[in-house]
């Protein structure tokens, strides 16, 4: 299975945590302001979701780079990863809490902005 390459704004998280942990991070905290402590405590929500090892990796990433305060959502990339893992569009829609129509548009979008391959370029 080939994992789709993450967009630039998600790449640091995926590199530090791996694909599965990054997906869990985005699904649990995406779109929110996330405080990443230098030393996560065992009782923290971040440790509960990621585990101590991944929470420490995220803390290290935050200490080395200027991460945005608001965690990205990343649903388009997650949809592509889940499709590459063999999940149906219905299962992906359930996991992402979106409609199957939205999942179809996520999977059809090639990242260039135009989602209809029949549409010709202006230039």
FENSULWO-V93214 format. One record per pair of residues at least 24 apart in sequence whose C-alpha atoms are under 8 Angstrom apart, sorted by the first residue. I is the first residue (numbers start at 1). GAP is how many residues later the second one is. Records with the same first field share a line. If there is no record, write none. Layout:
I = GAP + GAP
This chain:
1 = 83 + 84
2 = 82
3 = 78 + 81
4 = 73 + 76 + 77 + 80
6 = 71
7 = 70
9 = 63
10 = 62 + 64
12 = 49
13 = 45 + 48
16 = 41 + 42 + 45
17 = 37 + 40 + 41
21 = 29 + 33
23 = 55
24 = 25 + 26
25 = 24 + 25
26 = 45 + 46 + 47 + 48
27 = 46 + 69
29 = 42 + 44
30 = 40 + 41 + 42 + 43 + 44
31 = 39 + 40 + 41 + 42
32 = 38 + 39
33 = 36 + 37 + 38
34 = 35 + 36 + 37
35 = 34
36 = 26
38 = 25
76 = 27 + 30 + 31
79 = 24 + 27 + 28
80 = 26 + 27
